[in-house]
Amino acid sequence: MHAPVPTPAPRIDRPADLDAVRKSYDQVADNYAHLLRTTGMGDIRRHPWLKAPVDAFADTVAGSGPARGPVLDVGCGPGQVTAYLAERGLDVSGVDLSPGMIENARRLHPQCRFSVSSATELELDAGSLGGVLGWWSLFNLPREVLPQVLASFARALKPGGHFLTATHVGEGDVVRTEAYGSEGVRWTTHRWRPEEFAALVEGAGLRVVAELRLPGDGQTGPGVVVMARKPEA
């Protein structure tokens, strides 16, 4: 008998601004890594309410059941959360659309695996991952593209696998031209209402199991953290 031929993953639309977003994150990559190191910005170890859901995700995907498997950190930036999950004993790798971010990730965390790719360009085998992380990294995806990316994550997860994501909350979109001490960048932050964002995750075929709403703190606006599970049947 011949082995069944895997069904190719559905094609994801390429965002019209992908190249501009990649260039912008390359521009701020070094500043971002510097701010992470000197101010703790983005460092979950210094922010208990951000660390808690990542710890819960790590505890869940580290189980011994059939859903156990590799974890992919999509939009990993300079790799701080990838490295944290690796310290927790997970088989984790990170990807980011910005070569500059990945250069910093490899320099700062040489023990981890990183590669350059957009969330829209990943070639993920069905049922190949125990967990997917999209930690404050999916808000640049256009509104019509994000559901396609979420569906690709759901397809890649094993039954019982988990997805953890966090994003900005609000009405409408914000075009950024300055970020992390650098001017001349250009990307759009697509903000979602918490219930709207959770519905997108559910619509991708995942079941939301936890939601944490975060108020703005004067430096950043409000956000929402969502953890979801792929049903086993």
Backbone as numpy.savetxt, mean C-alpha at the origin, in Angstrom:
# Nx Ny Nz CAx CAy CAz Cx Cy Cz
-2.10 -35.98 -18.45 -2.95 -34.78 -18.45 -2.08 -33.54 -18.45
-2.54 -32.54 -19.15 -1.82 -31.27 -19.18 -2.27 -30.41 -18.00
-1.32 -29.70 -17.42 -1.65 -28.79 -16.32 -2.52 -27.66 -16.86
-3.49 -27.20 -16.07 -4.34 -26.09 -16.53 -3.51 -24.84 -16.77
-3.89 -24.11 -17.79 -3.20 -22.87 -18.11 -3.75 -21.76 -17.22
-2.91 -21.06 -16.45 -3.41 -20.00 -15.58 -4.12 -18.91 -16.37
-5.20 -18.44 -15.79 -5.93 -17.34 -16.42 -5.15 -16.04 -16.24
-4.85 -15.32 -17.33 -4.10 -14.08 -17.17 -4.86 -13.07 -16.33
-4.13 -12.27 -15.59 -4.75 -11.23 -14.78 -5.38 -10.18 -15.68
-6.56 -9.66 -15.30 -7.17 -8.59 -16.10 -6.24 -7.38 -16.18
-6.28 -6.73 -17.31 -5.44 -5.55 -17.52 -5.98 -4.38 -16.71
-5.07 -3.64 -16.10 -5.44 -2.45 -15.33 -5.11 -1.21 -16.15
-6.02 -0.27 -16.19 -5.79 0.96 -16.95 -4.60 1.71 -16.38
-3.81 2.26 -17.28 -2.64 3.04 -16.86 -3.07 4.47 -16.56
-2.82 4.96 -15.33 -3.19 6.34 -15.01 -2.51 7.33 -15.95
-3.25 8.33 -16.39 -2.70 9.32 -17.32 -1.54 10.09 -16.70
-1.54 10.24 -15.38 -0.49 11.02 -14.72 0.59 10.15 -14.11
0.68 8.89 -14.46 1.62 7.99 -13.80 3.05 8.50 -13.90
3.47 8.93 -15.08 4.86 9.39 -15.24 5.14 10.63 -14.40
4.17 11.55 -14.33 4.36 12.76 -13.53 4.43 12.41 -12.05
3.62 11.47 -11.62 3.64 11.05 -10.21 4.96 10.38 -9.88
5.42 9.49 -10.77 6.71 8.83 -10.55 7.84 9.87 -10.45
7.86 10.82 -11.36 8.89 11.85 -11.35 8.84 12.68 -10.07
7.63 12.98 -9.60 7.47 13.78 -8.39 7.99 13.04 -7.16
7.68 11.76 -7.06 8.17 11.00 -5.91 9.68 10.77 -5.98
10.21 10.66 -7.19 11.68 10.64 -7.32 12.28 11.93 -6.78
11.61 13.04 -7.06 12.12 14.35 -6.65 12.16 14.49 -5.12
11.17 13.91 -4.44 11.10 14.09 -2.98 11.68 12.90 -2.21
12.17 11.88 -2.91 12.58 10.63 -2.24 13.63 10.86 -1.16
14.66 11.62 -1.48 15.73 11.82 -0.49 15.24 12.64 0.69
14.44 13.68 0.41 13.88 14.48 1.50 12.97 13.65 2.39
12.17 12.80 1.77 11.25 11.95 2.54 12.04 11.04 3.48
13.07 10.39 2.96 13.89 9.50 3.79 14.57 10.28 4.92
15.01 11.50 4.63 15.64 12.33 5.66 14.64 12.70 6.75
13.42 13.10 6.35 12.41 13.48 7.33 11.97 12.28 8.16
11.91 11.13 7.54 11.57 9.92 8.28 12.59 9.67 9.38
13.85 9.85 9.05 14.92 9.57 10.01 15.02 10.64 11.09
14.81 11.90 10.73 15.06 12.99 11.67 13.83 13.45 12.44
12.65 13.25 11.89 11.43 13.74 12.56 10.48 12.62 12.95
10.68 11.42 12.43 9.76 10.34 12.72 8.54 10.33 11.85
8.44 11.26 10.90 7.31 11.29 9.98 7.21 9.95 9.25
6.05 9.32 9.32 5.85 8.06 8.64 6.41 6.84 9.35
6.98 7.04 10.54 7.57 5.94 11.30 6.53 5.38 12.25
5.99 4.22 11.95 4.92 3.67 12.77 5.38 3.37 14.19
6.69 3.18 14.38 7.19 2.88 15.72 6.94 4.05 16.68
6.83 5.25 16.13 6.63 6.44 16.98 5.16 6.84 17.06
4.28 6.10 16.40 2.86 6.47 16.36 2.03 5.23 16.71
1.68 5.06 17.99 1.04 3.83 18.43 -0.24 3.46 17.67
-1.03 4.47 17.30 -2.30 4.15 16.64 -2.09 3.77 15.17
-0.93 4.03 14.63 -0.59 3.53 13.31 0.11 2.17 13.41
0.90 2.01 14.44 1.61 0.74 14.63 0.63 -0.39 14.95
-0.42 -0.08 15.70 -1.35 -1.12 16.15 -1.98 -1.91 14.99
-2.52 -1.25 13.95 -3.10 -2.05 12.86 -2.05 -2.83 12.07
-0.84 -2.29 11.96 0.22 -3.04 11.28 0.59 -4.27 12.09
0.64 -4.13 13.41 0.91 -5.29 14.27 -0.19 -6.33 14.14
-1.44 -5.87 14.11 -2.56 -6.81 13.97 -2.47 -7.55 12.63
-2.12 -6.82 11.58 -1.94 -7.43 10.26 -0.83 -8.47 10.31
0.30 -8.11 10.92 1.44 -9.03 11.01 1.07 -10.28 11.78
0.36 -10.11 12.91 -0.05 -11.27 13.71 -0.96 -12.18 12.90
-1.84 -11.58 12.11 -2.82 -12.36 11.36 -2.18 -13.13 10.22
-1.33 -12.47 9.43 -0.77 -13.15 8.25 0.38 -14.08 8.62
0.85 -14.00 9.87 1.92 -14.90 10.31 1.39 -16.22 10.82
0.07 -16.43 10.74 -0.51 -17.67 11.23 -0.04 -18.88 10.45
-0.42 -20.06 10.92 0.05 -21.31 10.32 -0.96 -21.95 9.38
-2.07 -21.29 9.10 -3.12 -21.87 8.27 -2.78 -21.83 6.80
-3.72 -22.29 5.95 -3.47 -22.34 4.50 -3.33 -20.98 3.85
-3.76 -19.92 4.53 -3.63 -18.58 3.96 -2.24 -17.99 4.16
-1.40 -18.68 4.91 -0.06 -18.14 5.15 0.72 -18.10 3.83
1.45 -17.05 3.62 2.23 -16.93 2.40 2.95 -15.61 2.34
3.59 -15.31 1.23 4.34 -14.06 1.11 3.44 -12.84 1.27
4.04 -11.75 1.69 3.35 -10.48 1.86 3.99 -9.46 0.93
3.17 -8.66 0.28 3.67 -7.62 -0.62 3.26 -6.26 -0.09
4.25 -5.37 0.10 4.04 -3.99 0.54 4.05 -3.11 -0.70
2.87 -2.69 -1.13 2.71 -1.95 -2.39 2.77 -0.45 -2.10
3.72 0.23 -2.75 3.94 1.64 -2.47 4.74 1.79 -1.18
5.84 1.06 -1.12 6.60 0.93 0.13 7.43 2.16 0.48
7.60 3.10 -0.47 8.44 4.25 -0.19 9.86 3.82 0.16
10.46 4.44 1.18 11.83 4.06 1.56 11.90 2.79 2.42
10.80 2.05 2.50 10.85 0.70 3.04 10.73 0.52 4.53
10.30 1.55 5.25 10.30 1.43 6.70 9.30 0.39 7.21
8.13 0.29 6.57 7.14 -0.68 7.04 7.51 -2.08 6.54
8.05 -2.18 5.34 8.54 -3.47 4.85 9.55 -4.04 5.84
10.50 -3.21 6.27 11.53 -3.66 7.19 10.93 -4.06 8.54
9.93 -3.31 8.99 9.28 -3.65 10.26 8.61 -5.02 10.18
7.91 -5.27 9.07 7.25 -6.57 8.91 8.27 -7.70 8.80
9.40 -7.41 8.16 10.46 -8.42 8.08 10.99 -8.75 9.48
11.13 -7.73 10.31 11.57 -7.95 11.69 10.57 -8.81 12.45
9.31 -8.71 12.07 8.27 -9.52 12.70 8.28 -10.96 12.18
9.18 -11.26 11.26 9.34 -12.62 10.79 8.56 -12.96 9.53
8.00 -11.95 8.86 7.20 -12.21 7.66 8.08 -12.31 6.43
7.65 -13.10 5.47 8.28 -13.18 4.16 7.69 -12.05 3.33
8.33 -10.88 3.39 7.75 -9.67 2.82 8.71 -9.03 1.83
8.15 -8.44 0.79 8.92 -7.64 -0.16 8.15 -6.36 -0.43
8.88 -5.34 -0.91 8.27 -4.05 -1.16 8.42 -3.63 -2.61
7.41 -2.92 -3.11 7.48 -2.34 -4.46 7.04 -0.89 -4.39
7.59 -0.08 -5.25 7.21 1.33 -5.34 7.42 1.78 -6.78
6.57 2.70 -7.24 6.73 3.17 -8.61 7.94 4.07 -8.79
8.51 4.59 -7.70 9.61 5.55 -7.76 10.96 4.86 -7.61
11.82 4.89 -8.63 13.16 4.35 -8.47 13.93 5.03 -7.35
13.69 6.33 -7.13 14.37 7.04 -6.06 13.99 6.51 -4.69
12.71 6.21 -4.50 12.27 5.63 -3.23 12.89 4.26 -3.03
12.92 3.45 -4.08 13.49 2.11 -3.96 14.99 2.17 -3.71
15.67 3.14 -4.30 17.10 3.31 -4.03 17.33 3.57 -2.54
16.49 4.44 -1.94 16.60 4.69 -0.51 16.25 3.46 0.30
15.22 2.72 -0.11 14.81 1.53 0.62 15.93 0.49 0.65
16.58 0.29 -0.50 17.67 -0.69 -0.56 18.87 -0.24 0.26
19.11 1.07 0.30 20.24 1.59 1.08 19.97 1.46 2.58
18.75 1.78 2.99 18.41 1.79 4.41 18.12 0.40 4.96
17.64 -0.50 4.09 17.22 -1.82 4.56 17.76 -2.89 3.60
19.06 -3.07 3.55 19.66 -3.99 2.58 19.26 -5.45 2.81
18.71 -5.75 3.96 18.30 -7.12 4.26 16.97 -7.47 3.61
16.28 -6.47 3.05 14.94 -6.69 2.49 14.97 -6.68 0.96
13.90 -7.19 0.36 13.77 -7.24 -1.10 12.85 -6.13 -1.57
13.33 -5.37 -2.57 12.55 -4.27 -3.12 12.65 -4.28 -4.65
11.60 -3.80 -5.30 11.63 -3.66 -6.75 10.77 -2.47 -7.16
11.00 -1.99 -8.38 10.28 -0.83 -8.90 9.07 -1.30 -9.70
7.90 -0.84 -9.30 6.68 -1.12 -10.06 5.54 -0.28 -9.52
4.68 0.16 -10.41 3.43 0.81 -10.00 2.43 -0.26 -9.58
1.48 0.13 -8.76 0.40 -0.79 -8.38 -0.40 -1.23 -9.59
-0.36 -0.45 -10.66 -1.11 -0.79 -11.87 -0.32 -1.69 -12.81
0.95 -1.93 -12.51 1.82 -2.69 -13.41 2.24 -4.05 -12.83
1.76 -4.37 -11.66 2.15 -5.62 -11.01 1.57 -6.81 -11.77
2.35 -7.86 -11.86 1.87 -9.11 -12.44 1.80 -10.15 -11.32
0.64 -10.21 -10.69 0.47 -11.04 -9.50 -0.31 -12.30 -9.87
0.24 -13.44 -9.51 -0.44 -14.70 -9.76 -1.62 -14.85 -8.80
-2.67 -15.45 -9.30 -3.86 -15.67 -8.47 -3.51 -16.57 -7.28
-4.00 -16.20 -6.11 -3.81 -17.01 -4.91 -2.37 -17.20 -4.49
-1.53 -16.18 -4.76 -0.10 -16.34 -4.49 0.36 -15.65 -3.21
-0.47 -14.83 -2.60 -0.03 -14.00 -1.47 -0.87 -14.28 -0.23
-0.21 -14.25 0.92 -0.92 -14.34 2.18 -1.39 -12.98 2.68
-0.74 -11.92 2.22 -1.13 -10.58 2.65 -0.66 -9.52 1.67
-1.43 -8.45 1.58 -1.08 -7.28 0.76 -1.25 -6.05 1.63
-0.27 -5.17 1.57 -0.30 -3.91 2.32 -0.31 -2.75 1.32
-1.25 -1.84 1.50 -1.28 -0.60 0.73 -1.34 0.56 1.70
-0.21 0.84 2.34 -0.14 1.72 3.51 0.06 3.17 3.08
-1.02 3.96 3.05 -0.97 5.35 2.61 -0.30 5.46 1.23
-0.61 4.54 0.34 0.09 4.49 -0.95 -0.84 4.39 -2.15
-2.15 4.36 -1.93 -3.08 4.17 -3.04 -3.87 5.43 -3.36
-3.65 6.51 -2.62 -4.48 7.70 -2.79 -4.18 8.47 -4.07
-3.06 8.18 -4.73 -2.76 8.82 -6.01 -3.48 8.15 -7.18
-4.05 6.98 -6.96 -4.71 6.27 -8.06 -6.03 6.96 -8.41
-6.25 7.20 -9.69 -7.53 7.82 -10.11 -8.72 7.00 -9.64
-9.83 7.67 -9.47 -11.01 7.01 -8.90 -11.50 5.84 -9.73
-11.30 5.90 -11.04 -11.75 4.81 -11.89 -10.74 3.65 -11.92
-9.50 3.92 -11.47 -8.45 2.90 -11.50 -8.35 2.14 -10.18
-8.58 2.82 -9.07 -8.44 2.17 -7.76 -9.24 0.88 -7.64
-10.51 0.83 -8.07 -11.23 -0.45 -7.96 -10.56 -1.59 -8.73
-9.94 -1.28 -9.85 -9.24 -2.31 -10.62 -8.03 -2.84 -9.84
-7.32 -1.94 -9.19 -6.15 -2.34 -8.40 -6.58 -3.18 -7.20
-7.64 -2.76 -6.52 -8.13 -3.53 -5.38 -8.56 -4.93 -5.82
-9.19 -5.02 -6.97 -9.60 -6.33 -7.48 -8.39 -7.21 -7.77
-7.30 -6.59 -8.25 -6.08 -7.37 -8.52 -5.47 -7.89 -7.22
-5.56 -7.11 -6.15 -5.07 -7.57 -4.85 -5.92 -8.74 -4.34
-7.24 -8.60 -4.48 -8.14 -9.66 -4.03 -7.86 -10.95 -4.79
-7.61 -10.84 -6.08 -7.31 -12.02 -6.90 -6.01 -12.67 -6.46
-5.02 -11.85 -6.09 -3.70 -12.37 -5.71 -3.67 -13.00 -4.33
-4.62 -12.65 -3.48 -4.64 -13.20 -2.13 -5.13 -14.64 -2.13
-4.56 -15.43 -1.25 -5.09 -16.76 -0.99 -6.41 -16.62 -0.22
-7.32 -17.57 -0.35 -8.50 -17.55 0.51 -8.08 -17.48 1.98
-8.64 -16.53 2.70 -8.25 -16.31 4.09 -7.13 -15.31 4.25
-6.53 -14.86 3.14 -5.48 -13.86 3.19 -6.03 -12.48 3.54
-5.14 -11.59 3.97 -5.58 -10.28 4.46 -4.96 -9.11 3.68
-5.71 -8.03 3.65 -5.32 -6.78 3.01 -5.44 -5.67 4.02
-4.38 -4.88 4.16 -4.39 -3.72 5.05 -4.08 -2.48 4.25
-4.90 -1.44 4.42 -4.69 -0.21 3.67 -5.05 0.98 4.54
-4.51 2.13 4.18 -4.84 3.39 4.85 -4.82 4.49 3.82
-5.73 5.46 3.99 -5.80 6.53 3.00 -6.36 7.80 3.63
-6.33 8.86 2.86 -6.80 10.17 3.31 -8.31 10.29 3.18
-8.90 10.94 4.17 -10.35 11.10 4.23 -10.72 12.54 3.91
-11.81 12.71 3.19 -12.28 14.05 2.88 -13.20 14.04 1.67
-13.57 15.22 1.25 -14.41 15.39 0.08 -13.56 15.93 -1.06
-13.63 15.29 -2.21 -12.94 15.81 -3.39 -11.46 15.50 -3.39
-10.78 16.09 -4.36 -9.38 15.81 -4.60 -8.53 17.06 -4.38
-7.26 16.83 -4.05 -6.33 17.93 -3.81 -5.11 17.73 -4.70
-4.78 18.74 -5.50 -3.58 18.69 -6.33 -2.42 19.28 -5.54
-1.37 18.47 -5.38 -0.20 18.91 -4.63 0.86 19.43 -5.59
1.45 20.58 -5.25 2.57 21.12 -6.01 3.80 21.32 -5.12
3.63 21.03 -3.82 4.74 21.11 -2.87 4.56 19.97 -1.88
5.65 19.29 -1.57 5.57 18.19 -0.61 6.95 17.87 -0.07
7.01 17.60 1.23 8.24 17.16 1.88 9.40 18.11 1.61
9.11 19.42 1.64 10.14 20.43 1.48 10.59 20.66 0.05
9.87 20.14 -0.91 10.25 20.29 -2.32 9.10 20.89 -3.11
9.39 21.89 -3.93 8.39 22.51 -4.79 8.49 21.95 -6.20
7.39 22.11 -6.94 7.39 21.67 -8.33 6.93 20.25 -8.55
6.49 19.58 -7.46 5.94 18.24 -7.65 4.51 18.37 -8.17
3.99 17.29 -8.66 2.59 17.31 -9.10 1.98 15.93 -8.96
1.08 15.82 -8.00 0.24 14.63 -7.92 -1.09 15.01 -7.29
-2.05 14.15 -7.49 -3.39 14.38 -6.95 -3.64 13.42 -5.81
-4.07 13.97 -4.67 -4.51 13.16 -3.55 -6.02 12.99 -3.67
-6.45 11.79 -3.97 -7.87 11.48 -4.07 -8.37 11.08 -2.69
-9.26 11.90 -2.14 -9.76 11.66 -0.79 -11.11 10.94 -0.85
-11.33 10.09 0.13 -12.55 9.29 0.16 -13.25 9.43 1.51
-14.57 9.34 1.52 -15.29 9.18 2.78 -15.05 7.75 3.28
-14.91 7.56 4.59 -14.58 6.22 5.11 -15.53 5.13 4.62
-16.83 5.40 4.65 -17.78 4.37 4.24 -17.69 4.09 2.74
-17.33 5.12 1.98 -17.17 4.96 0.53 -15.93 4.12 0.23
-14.86 4.37 0.96 -13.62 3.62 0.75 -13.81 2.16 1.15
-14.45 1.92 2.29 -14.70 0.55 2.74 -15.57 -0.19 1.72
-16.53 0.50 1.13 -17.39 -0.13 0.12 -16.58 -0.54 -1.11
-15.56 0.25 -1.47 -14.70 -0.12 -2.59 -13.96 -1.41 -2.30
-13.44 -1.52 -1.08 -12.72 -2.73 -0.68 -13.65 -3.94 -0.73
-14.86 -3.78 -0.21 -15.85 -4.86 -0.25 -16.20 -5.21 -1.69
-16.33 -4.18 -2.53 -16.68 -4.40 -3.92 -15.64 -5.17 -4.69
-14.40 -5.15 -4.21 -13.32 -5.89 -4.86 -13.36 -7.38 -4.53
-14.24 -7.77 -3.60 -14.34 -9.17 -3.24 -13.73 -9.51 -1.91
-13.46 -8.49 -1.10 -12.89 -8.70 0.23 -13.92 -8.35 1.29
-13.74 -8.89 2.49 -14.66 -8.63 3.59 -13.95 -7.79 4.64
-14.46 -6.58 4.87 -13.84 -5.70 5.87 -14.02 -6.30 7.25
-12.92 -6.41 7.99 -12.97 -6.98 9.33 -12.65 -5.95 10.41
-12.05 -4.81 10.03 -11.74 -3.77 11.02 -11.56 -2.44 10.30
-11.91 -1.38 11.01 -11.77 -0.03 10.46 -11.38 0.90 11.60
-10.38 1.73 11.35 -9.90 2.70 12.34 -9.90 4.07 11.70
-10.65 4.98 12.29 -10.72 6.35 11.76 -9.79 7.24 12.59
-8.99 8.03 11.88 -7.98 8.87 12.51 -8.30 10.34 12.25
-8.43 11.15 13.29 -8.66 12.58 13.07 -7.40 13.27 12.59
-7.55 14.44 11.99 -6.38 15.24 11.63 -5.67 15.71 12.88
-4.35 15.92 12.76 -3.57 16.30 13.94 -2.90 17.65 13.80
-3.32 18.44 12.83 -2.69 19.74 12.62 -1.63 19.72 11.56
-0.98 18.59 11.37 0.02 18.45 10.32 -0.52 17.65 9.14
-1.33 16.65 9.44 -1.96 15.87 8.38 -3.46 15.86 8.60
-4.19 15.66 7.52 -5.64 15.59 7.61 -6.11 14.25 8.13
-7.42 14.07 8.26 -7.95 12.81 8.77 -7.69 11.66 7.81
-7.70 10.46 8.36 -7.46 9.27 7.56 -8.29 8.11 8.04
-8.25 7.02 7.30 -8.93 5.81 7.70 -8.04 4.61 7.37
-8.01 3.67 8.30 -7.29 2.41 8.12 -8.32 1.30 8.00
-8.17 0.45 7.00 -9.12 -0.64 6.77 -8.36 -1.95 6.63
-8.80 -2.98 7.38 -8.26 -4.32 7.17 -9.38 -5.21 6.67
-9.06 -6.02 5.65 -10.07 -6.87 5.04 -9.49 -8.26 4.81
-10.39 -9.22 4.64 -10.02 -10.62 4.50 -10.67 -11.19 3.25
-9.95 -12.03 2.53 -10.53 -12.71 1.38 -11.33 -13.91 1.88
-12.61 -13.99 1.54 -13.41 -15.14 2.02 -12.81 -16.46 1.54
-13.01 -17.48 2.34 -12.47 -18.80 2.01 -13.40 -19.58 1.09
-14.61 -19.13 0.94 -15.55 -19.82 0.04 -16.48 -18.80 -0.59
